[in-house]
């Protein structure tokens, strides 16, 4: 078994500064470390064992809601917040070990925060009482929105001697569990203590907020400002760009944005181009949050997640059905903070590693400038240029009729995509990424240089037994 490590391609660690919402000029890539029912692949121990490999490519890993839900669960029927962290993915000890190991390797762990709704213990309105560091936290029936479950909860409460909140929901309702009234001071105090515990005790570096359409954006802002969190991204599931921008603005506290958002408009554009094999559809990527000058910092881009992937014939969802590699190539060549889906990483690891190398070498960040270079509907191609701090990436999508300019060198290609680096990058490119290889492999080195006939000289360490 051989390990190839291309030192010339190693990522340059980003300058980390404390920031609200999401750092500007951030050059990291995030991994969604789970898919639906990924109980094996997302075991805390299994993820921890991959820390060395992941650290070369990802600065953030988002993992499922990590507390006990009272049974086998992906975490979205959250029951405990403070006291029981033995989940479907491992024990609390294993969770803490994972987060600590990731941190030691330069990876920040992103918590899945589910506070729109909460599961009950034994009836419609009872929640666990949890004592944490001498304080008992418990939600009451009066913390449930009055119009929860279309009024069915109120009917049950009236029949059984309970009271609900006097307030209706501040967002969209969801009938699966009890919708929490975020106007309630008790709800606010519980959530504030919970998110602080995730950061200060368990060691998470940031949050992914679930179902943020379910409550007003101002509460995400309130909780993040209280926690002082550096990374926060909201699942505001909406393909209409103005709505996503409005949600981001809604998180402001004292005029400062407190959270990024997943770039659903961008995702839908890529889905349509990939599934229809019509790459000029990417011209619509101008609808993406990551191309908005004042918002691209807050764009967490993606092409697939656990809610869009194909699950089964009964739950086909809304997946990218073809051109998965091409979709990821485009994603990783664009501004915003890319979030790679675990299934895609597992199934296309070598090519995605190379795509991340291209991004790292060029120095593309979440606020990089990008523009269309060429498109042709008849020949079905679309070409986008993104300008990094060390070079430019050319992403040529679709037909190969388009000729890569002489000022660029094609370093990576596959079905319906080619990635090229500008010669001004002045780097070496290896045809194989770092990794463990069970057999000898041939690696081709290419000079990306403005100097004609530039030569690459390969050197290896002297064998310890070799004569001096």
C-alpha positions as CSV (number, residue, x, y, z in Angstrom):
1,X,0.0,0.0,0.0
2,X,1.5,3.3,-1.1
3,X,0.7,6.8,0.0
4,X,1.2,9.6,-2.5
5,X,1.4,13.1,-0.9
6,X,1.7,16.0,-3.3
7,X,3.3,18.5,-1.1
8,X,3.2,21.2,-3.8
9,X,-0.6,21.0,-3.6
10,X,-1.1,21.2,0.1
11,X,-3.7,23.7,1.3
12,X,-2.6,26.9,2.7
13,X,-4.4,27.3,6.0
14,X,-6.8,30.3,6.1
15,X,-6.2,33.2,8.3
16,X,-8.8,32.6,11.0
17,X,-10.4,35.7,12.5
18,X,-13.4,35.9,14.7
19,X,-16.4,36.8,12.7
20,X,-20.2,36.9,13.0
21,X,-22.2,34.9,10.5
22,X,-19.3,33.7,8.4
23,X,-15.8,35.0,7.7
24,X,-15.1,36.9,4.6
25,X,-12.4,35.7,2.2
26,X,-12.8,32.2,3.6
27,X,-11.0,29.6,1.5
28,X,-12.2,26.4,3.2
29,X,-14.4,23.6,2.0
30,X,-17.0,21.9,4.2
31,X,-18.0,18.3,4.2
32,X,-21.6,17.2,5.0
33,X,-20.5,14.1,7.0
34,X,-23.8,12.2,6.6
35,X,-26.6,11.2,4.2
36,X,-30.0,9.8,5.1
37,X,-29.7,6.6,7.2
38,X,-25.9,6.8,7.2
39,X,-25.6,5.1,10.5
40,X,-22.5,3.1,9.5
41,X,-20.6,5.7,7.4
42,X,-21.3,8.5,10.0
43,X,-20.3,6.5,13.1
44,X,-18.2,8.9,15.2
45,X,-15.4,6.4,15.4
46,X,-15.4,5.9,11.6
47,X,-15.3,9.7,10.9
48,X,-12.5,10.1,13.5
49,X,-10.4,7.4,11.8
50,X,-10.5,9.5,8.6
51,X,-9.3,12.7,10.3
52,X,-5.9,12.8,8.7
53,X,-7.3,12.4,5.2
54,X,-10.2,14.8,5.7
55,X,-8.0,17.5,7.1
56,X,-6.1,17.9,3.8
57,X,-9.3,18.8,2.0
58,X,-11.9,20.1,4.5
59,X,-11.7,22.8,7.1
60,X,-15.2,22.1,8.3
61,X,-17.3,18.9,8.8
62,X,-21.0,19.2,9.5
63,X,-22.3,16.2,11.4
64,X,-25.9,15.2,12.4
65,X,-27.7,16.4,15.5
66,X,-25.7,14.5,18.1
67,X,-27.9,14.0,21.2
68,X,-30.2,11.1,21.9
69,X,-33.6,11.1,20.3
70,X,-34.9,8.1,22.2
71,X,-34.2,5.6,19.5
72,X,-32.6,5.1,16.1
73,X,-32.7,8.5,14.4
74,X,-31.0,10.9,12.1
75,X,-31.5,13.6,14.8
76,X,-34.3,15.7,13.5
77,X,-36.8,14.5,16.1
78,X,-34.6,16.0,18.9
79,X,-35.5,15.0,22.4
80,X,-32.5,15.9,24.7
81,X,-30.4,19.0,24.4
82,X,-28.2,18.9,27.5
83,X,-27.8,15.5,29.2
84,X,-27.9,12.6,26.9
85,X,-25.4,12.4,24.0
86,X,-25.5,8.7,23.3
87,X,-27.0,8.8,19.8
88,X,-27.4,6.6,16.8
89,X,-23.9,7.5,15.8
90,X,-22.0,6.6,19.0
91,X,-21.5,7.5,22.6
92,X,-20.9,10.9,24.1
93,X,-17.3,9.9,24.8
94,X,-16.8,9.0,21.1
95,X,-18.4,12.3,20.0
96,X,-16.1,14.3,22.2
97,X,-13.1,12.3,20.9
98,X,-14.2,13.0,17.3
99,X,-14.6,16.8,17.8
100,X,-11.2,17.0,19.7
101,X,-9.4,14.9,17.1
102,X,-10.8,17.0,14.3
103,X,-9.8,20.2,16.1
104,X,-6.2,18.9,16.5
105,X,-6.1,18.4,12.8
106,X,-7.4,21.8,11.9
107,X,-11.0,20.7,11.2
108,X,-13.9,22.6,12.8
109,X,-17.0,20.5,13.6
110,X,-20.4,22.0,12.7
111,X,-23.4,21.1,14.9
112,X,-26.8,20.4,13.4
113,X,-29.1,22.7,15.6
114,X,-32.8,21.7,15.6
115,X,-34.7,24.3,17.5
116,X,-37.8,24.9,15.3
117,X,-39.5,21.9,16.9
118,X,-38.9,19.3,19.5
119,X,-40.0,15.8,20.4
120,X,-42.1,15.0,23.5
121,X,-41.5,12.3,26.1
122,X,-44.9,10.6,26.5
123,X,-47.7,12.9,25.4
124,X,-48.3,15.8,23.1
125,X,-46.8,18.5,25.3
126,X,-44.3,17.1,27.8
127,X,-40.5,17.7,27.5
128,X,-37.6,16.3,29.5
129,X,-36.3,18.3,32.5
130,X,-32.5,18.4,32.2
131,X,-30.1,19.6,34.8
132,X,-26.9,21.0,33.4
133,X,-24.2,22.6,35.6
134,X,-26.7,23.1,38.4
135,X,-29.4,24.7,36.3
136,X,-32.6,22.8,35.3
137,X,-33.8,23.5,31.8
138,X,-37.3,22.4,30.6
139,X,-39.7,23.5,28.0
140,X,-43.4,23.7,29.1
141,X,-46.6,23.2,27.2
142,X,-46.9,27.0,27.2
143,X,-43.8,27.1,25.0
144,X,-45.7,25.4,22.1
145,X,-47.1,27.7,19.4
146,X,-50.9,28.1,19.7
147,X,-51.5,27.1,16.1
148,X,-49.3,24.0,16.2
149,X,-50.3,21.1,14.0
150,X,-53.1,23.2,12.5
151,X,-54.9,23.5,15.8
152,X,-54.8,19.8,16.7
153,X,-52.4,20.4,19.6
154,X,-54.6,23.1,21.1
155,X,-57.7,20.8,20.9
156,X,-55.8,18.0,22.7
157,X,-54.4,20.4,25.3
158,X,-57.9,21.8,26.0
159,X,-59.3,18.3,26.4
160,X,-56.5,17.2,28.8
161,X,-56.1,20.3,31.0
162,X,-53.0,21.9,29.4
163,X,-52.3,25.4,28.2
164,X,-50.4,26.4,25.1
165,X,-48.7,29.7,24.3
166,X,-50.9,32.7,23.4
167,X,-48.7,33.3,20.3
168,X,-49.0,31.8,16.9
169,X,-45.9,30.5,15.0
170,X,-43.5,33.2,13.7
171,X,-42.8,31.1,10.6
172,X,-44.1,28.1,8.7
173,X,-45.7,25.3,10.6
174,X,-44.6,21.6,10.6
175,X,-46.9,18.9,11.9
176,X,-44.3,16.3,12.7
177,X,-43.5,17.6,16.2
178,X,-44.3,20.5,18.5
179,X,-43.4,23.9,17.0
180,X,-41.7,26.0,19.6
181,X,-42.7,29.6,20.3
182,X,-39.5,31.6,20.0
183,X,-41.2,34.6,21.5
184,X,-41.2,32.7,24.8
185,X,-38.5,33.9,27.2
186,X,-38.2,30.3,28.5
187,X,-37.6,29.0,24.9
188,X,-35.0,31.7,24.4
189,X,-33.2,30.9,27.6
190,X,-33.2,27.2,26.9
191,X,-31.9,27.7,23.3
192,X,-29.2,30.2,24.4
193,X,-27.9,27.8,27.0
194,X,-28.0,24.9,24.6
195,X,-26.0,26.6,21.8
196,X,-23.4,27.9,24.3
197,X,-23.0,24.4,25.6
198,X,-22.4,23.1,22.1
199,X,-19.6,25.5,21.7
200,X,-18.0,25.8,25.1
201,X,-18.5,22.3,26.4
202,X,-18.7,19.9,23.5
203,X,-16.3,21.9,21.4
204,X,-18.3,22.5,18.2
205,X,-17.0,25.5,16.1
206,X,-20.3,26.4,14.5
207,X,-24.0,25.7,13.7
208,X,-26.2,24.5,10.9
209,X,-29.7,25.6,11.8
210,X,-32.4,23.2,10.6
211,X,-35.7,24.4,9.1
212,X,-35.2,28.2,9.6
213,X,-38.4,28.9,7.6
214,X,-40.2,27.7,10.8
215,X,-39.4,30.8,12.9
216,X,-38.4,34.4,12.4
217,X,-34.8,35.0,11.3
218,X,-34.3,37.4,14.2
219,X,-34.1,34.5,16.6
220,X,-31.2,32.9,14.8
221,X,-29.6,36.3,15.1
222,X,-30.3,36.5,18.8
223,X,-29.0,33.0,19.5
224,X,-25.8,33.5,17.5
225,X,-25.1,36.9,19.0
226,X,-25.5,35.3,22.5
227,X,-23.1,32.4,21.6
228,X,-20.6,34.5,19.7
229,X,-20.3,31.8,17.1
230,X,-17.9,32.1,14.2
231,X,-19.7,29.9,11.6
232,X,-23.4,29.7,11.2
233,X,-25.5,28.6,8.2
234,X,-29.3,28.4,8.0
235,X,-31.3,25.9,6.0
236,X,-33.6,28.5,4.5
237,X,-35.0,26.2,1.8
238,X,-36.1,28.5,-1.0
239,X,-35.0,28.7,-4.6
240,X,-36.0,32.4,-4.9
241,X,-32.9,34.5,-4.3
242,X,-34.6,37.6,-2.8
243,X,-36.2,35.4,-0.1
244,X,-32.8,33.9,0.9
245,X,-31.2,37.4,1.0
246,X,-34.1,38.7,3.1
247,X,-33.6,35.9,5.6
248,X,-29.9,36.7,5.9
249,X,-30.7,40.4,6.5
250,X,-33.3,39.3,9.1
251,X,-30.6,37.7,11.2
252,X,-28.9,41.1,11.8
253,X,-28.2,42.3,15.3
254,X,-27.1,45.9,15.6
255,X,-26.8,46.0,11.9
256,X,-24.5,43.0,11.7
257,X,-25.4,39.8,9.8
258,X,-25.3,36.8,12.2
259,X,-25.7,33.8,9.8
260,X,-24.9,32.5,6.3
261,X,-27.4,30.5,4.3
262,X,-27.4,27.5,2.1
263,X,-27.4,28.6,-1.5
264,X,-30.5,26.8,-2.8
265,X,-30.9,29.1,-5.8
266,X,-27.4,28.1,-7.0
267,X,-28.1,24.4,-6.3
268,X,-31.3,24.4,-8.4
269,X,-29.4,26.0,-11.3
270,X,-26.8,23.3,-11.2
271,X,-29.4,20.5,-10.9
272,X,-31.2,21.7,-14.0
273,X,-28.0,21.9,-16.0
274,X,-26.7,18.5,-14.9
275,X,-30.0,16.6,-15.2
276,X,-30.9,18.0,-18.6
277,X,-27.3,18.0,-19.9
278,X,-27.9,21.6,-20.9
279,X,-24.9,23.5,-19.7
280,X,-25.9,26.9,-21.0
281,X,-28.5,26.8,-18.2
282,X,-25.6,27.8,-15.9
283,X,-26.1,31.3,-17.2
284,X,-28.9,31.3,-14.7
285,X,-26.4,30.9,-11.9
286,X,-26.5,34.7,-11.6
287,X,-29.5,33.9,-9.4
288,X,-27.2,32.3,-6.9
289,X,-26.4,33.9,-3.6
290,X,-22.7,33.3,-4.2
291,X,-22.7,35.7,-7.1
292,X,-24.3,38.6,-5.2
293,X,-21.6,41.0,-4.3
294,X,-22.9,41.9,-0.8
295,X,-24.0,38.3,0.0
296,X,-21.5,35.9,-1.5
297,X,-19.6,35.8,1.9
298,X,-22.8,34.3,3.4
299,X,-23.3,31.7,0.6
300,X,-22.8,28.0,1.5
301,X,-23.0,26.3,-1.8
302,X,-23.9,22.7,-2.5
303,X,-25.2,20.4,-5.2
304,X,-26.8,17.7,-3.0
305,X,-27.8,17.0,0.6
306,X,-29.8,14.5,2.7
307,X,-33.1,16.1,1.7
308,X,-32.5,16.2,-2.0
309,X,-30.7,12.9,-2.5
310,X,-32.4,9.8,-3.9
311,X,-33.4,7.7,-0.9
312,X,-35.7,5.1,-2.3
313,X,-38.5,4.5,-4.8
314,X,-40.9,5.7,-2.1
315,X,-38.8,8.8,-1.4
316,X,-37.1,9.7,-4.7
317,X,-36.6,13.3,-3.5
318,X,-35.0,15.7,-6.0
319,X,-31.5,14.4,-6.8
320,X,-28.9,15.2,-9.4
321,X,-29.4,12.1,-11.5
322,X,-26.4,12.4,-13.8
323,X,-23.2,14.4,-14.3
324,X,-22.4,14.3,-10.5
325,X,-18.7,14.9,-11.1
326,X,-19.3,17.8,-13.4
327,X,-21.7,19.4,-10.9
328,X,-19.1,19.2,-8.2
329,X,-16.4,20.5,-10.5
330,X,-18.5,23.6,-11.2
331,X,-19.4,24.0,-7.5
332,X,-15.7,23.9,-6.4
333,X,-14.6,26.4,-9.0
334,X,-17.1,29.1,-7.8
335,X,-17.2,31.6,-5.0
336,X,-19.1,30.8,-1.8
337,X,-18.1,28.1,0.7
338,X,-18.7,24.7,-1.0
339,X,-20.3,21.9,1.0
340,X,-19.5,18.4,-0.4
341,X,-22.1,15.7,0.2
342,X,-20.7,12.6,1.9
343,X,-22.1,10.2,-0.7
344,X,-20.4,12.2,-3.5
345,X,-17.1,12.2,-1.6
346,X,-17.3,8.4,-1.1
347,X,-18.2,7.6,-4.7
348,X,-16.0,10.2,-6.4
349,X,-13.2,10.7,-3.9
350,X,-10.2,10.9,-6.3
351,X,-11.8,13.4,-8.7
352,X,-13.2,15.6,-5.9
353,X,-9.8,15.7,-4.2
354,X,-8.3,17.0,-7.4
355,X,-11.1,19.6,-7.8
356,X,-10.4,20.8,-4.2
357,X,-6.7,21.0,-5.1
358,X,-7.5,23.2,-8.1
359,X,-9.5,25.5,-5.8
360,X,-6.7,25.6,-3.2
361,X,-3.9,26.3,-5.8
362,X,-5.8,29.2,-7.4
363,X,-6.7,30.6,-3.9
364,X,-10.4,30.8,-4.5
365,X,-12.4,32.2,-1.6
366,X,-16.0,32.7,-0.7
367,X,-15.8,36.3,-2.0
368,X,-13.8,35.7,-5.2
369,X,-14.8,37.5,-8.4
370,X,-16.2,35.3,-11.2
371,X,-17.6,36.0,-14.6
372,X,-18.8,34.3,-17.7
373,X,-16.2,33.9,-20.4
374,X,-18.1,32.1,-23.2
375,X,-21.4,30.2,-23.8
376,X,-22.9,28.6,-26.9
377,X,-26.3,27.1,-26.9
378,X,-25.8,25.4,-30.3
379,X,-22.7,23.6,-29.1
380,X,-23.9,23.3,-25.5
381,X,-21.0,24.7,-23.5
382,X,-20.6,27.2,-20.8
383,X,-17.3,28.7,-19.5
384,X,-16.9,30.5,-16.2
385,X,-13.7,32.2,-14.9
386,X,-13.1,32.6,-11.2
387,X,-10.2,34.8,-10.0
388,X,-8.3,33.5,-6.9
389,X,-5.6,35.1,-4.9
390,X,-2.9,33.0,-6.6
391,X,-4.4,32.3,-10.0
392,X,-7.6,31.9,-12.0
393,X,-9.7,28.8,-12.7
394,X,-11.5,28.3,-15.9
395,X,-14.5,25.9,-15.7
396,X,-15.5,24.7,-19.1
397,X,-18.8,22.8,-18.8
398,X,-20.3,20.7,-21.5
399,X,-19.1,20.2,-25.1
400,X,-15.3,20.1,-25.7
401,X,-15.8,22.2,-28.8
402,X,-14.7,25.2,-26.8
403,X,-10.9,25.6,-27.0
404,X,-9.1,26.4,-23.7
405,X,-7.1,29.6,-24.2
406,X,-3.3,29.4,-24.5
407,X,-3.0,31.3,-21.3
408,X,-4.4,28.4,-19.3
409,X,-3.4,24.8,-18.7
410,X,-6.1,22.1,-18.5
411,X,-5.3,20.1,-15.3
412,X,-8.5,18.1,-14.8
413,X,-11.2,16.8,-17.0
414,X,-14.1,14.4,-17.1
415,X,-17.5,13.9,-18.6
416,X,-18.9,17.4,-19.4
417,X,-16.2,19.3,-17.5
418,X,-12.7,20.6,-17.8
419,X,-10.8,22.7,-15.2
420,X,-7.9,24.8,-16.2
421,X,-5.5,27.0,-14.3
422,X,-4.1,30.2,-15.5
423,X,-0.4,30.0,-16.3
424,X,0.2,32.9,-14.0
425,X,-0.4,30.4,-11.1
426,X,3.1,29.1,-11.5
427,X,2.7,25.7,-9.9
428,X,3.1,22.0,-10.5
429,X,0.2,19.7,-11.1
430,X,0.1,16.0,-10.3
431,X,-2.3,13.7,-12.0
432,X,-3.0,11.8,-8.8
433,X,-4.1,13.2,-5.4
434,X,-2.8,12.3,-2.0
435,X,-4.1,9.0,-0.8
436,X,-3.4,5.3,-0.1
437,X,-2.9,3.2,-3.2
438,X,-2.7,-0.6,-3.1
439,X,-0.6,-0.8,-6.2
440,X,2.1,1.3,-7.9
441,X,0.6,4.1,-9.8
442,X,1.9,6.4,-12.5
443,X,1.8,10.1,-11.7
444,X,2.2,12.7,-14.5
445,X,3.5,16.1,-13.4
446,X,2.5,19.2,-15.4
447,X,4.1,22.6,-15.2
448,X,1.5,25.4,-15.0
449,X,3.8,28.3,-15.9
450,X,4.2,31.3,-18.1
451,X,7.7,30.2,-18.9
452,X,7.9,28.2,-22.1
453,X,9.5,24.8,-21.7
454,X,9.4,25.1,-17.9
455,X,10.9,21.9,-16.4
456,X,9.8,20.0,-13.3
457,X,12.5,18.3,-11.2
458,X,11.4,15.5,-9.0
459,X,13.5,14.8,-5.9
460,X,13.0,12.1,-3.2
461,X,14.5,11.8,0.3
462,X,17.8,9.9,0.5
463,X,17.3,6.3,1.7
464,X,18.6,6.0,5.3
465,X,20.8,3.1,4.2
466,X,22.2,4.8,1.1
467,X,25.9,5.7,1.1
468,X,26.8,9.3,1.7
